[in-house]
Amino acid sequence: MILIFALACTPTVALNPIADTDDTGATSDGGSADGGGADGGTDTTEPDWSMYEGATLTVISPESGAFYPLGTPVPFEAVLIAADGSELPMDDIAWATNVDSAWAGSGGEFSDELTVGTHTITAQASLPNGDRLGWTVSGVLVQHEDAGTYVGDLSVDFVIEYEGTPITTTCFGAATLYVDAWGEVATGDSGCTLSLLGYELASTYAFDLAVDEGEVEGSAALDLVLWESNFDAVGTVQDGELLAEWESSLLGYIDFAGELDLVRISRETEADG
């Protein structure tokens, strides 16, 4: 009887103890029922855009007042400079021109052709911190290489036979011609006073010439008091010089030969006023 009573009073030992949990599933030692740790939340750290504070956008190319021949790619380049003077990476730059609303450029550096005109070009950068910066260059001229205003000399030799003797006289004058922005047409006028057989005769010329890859060909009209004549003129235009010459006759008995020797003084065309 004593042995049976001793066995009945021996304590029971659990071989696989289970930690107590509350209703939320948290264990009594601060853990969680699914084994997750204390660092299992989402990182909400904001990106640091302080490097963009006080930054400036600068257009390197094209420069204001620059000239580019029609058909030649224009280099575009802009940089973003931090307040401390260092260069910041920036590709989100949009370009526009006031001449062609359909044209648009993108990026920090590229090349592209522009249409004929005097361009005001704007670059705008959208920064990661939400700021927007802009830079504008003006007076960027795009037109044909040969376009512009040409001035110089007109000289015309007149030959008339009087009582069987050829008489030659030459008149000199100033001439102004304009080659249009596309380099396709040269127009202008000139005049000189002709001394012939004791008379002073005012003569004027009007030129309408086609230009094609440096070759000049077209018509000129001579108004000599009561006489008018149209004649063909040919020549060249290149490297800022326009040359033309012609030969014809008036009323069948006055022969004349003339020439233009002009140089470009500006890139303004007649349309520029």
PyMOL commands that set and color helices and strands:
alter all, ss='L'
color gray80, all
select helices_A, chain A and resi 2-8+50-52+270-272
alter helices_A, ss='H'
color red, helices_A
select strands_A, chain A and resi 56-61+67-69+74-81+87-88+93-97+105-106+109-112+117-126+132-143+148-162+165-179+185-196+199-212+215-224+227-238+241-250+254-266
alter strands_A, ss='S'
color yellow, strands_A
deselect
rebuild
show_as cartoon
